[in-house]
Amino acid sequence: MKVRDGGKERVKLAPNPETAWTVKRMFKLVVSGMGVKEIAKWLNAHGIESPKGKRWGRGGFTGS
């Protein structure tokens, strides 16, 4: 979606309804003190697949 910002046209970012819950949960886990490895384990333990449909890895939130 594009929006006007003065004389410029910019892209308006919006949450993806299919992934918004997971992203919010990941941020809450970070704020609670969990690291990347622990968050990946939590997501896998709860059956939440990465965007690529795979398990989460400790290499980051790339979904590889």
Secondary structure, DSSP 4 states (H G I P E B T S, - for coil): -EEEETTEEEEPP---TTTHHHHHHHHHHHHTT--HHHHHHHHHHTT---TTSS--BTTBTT--
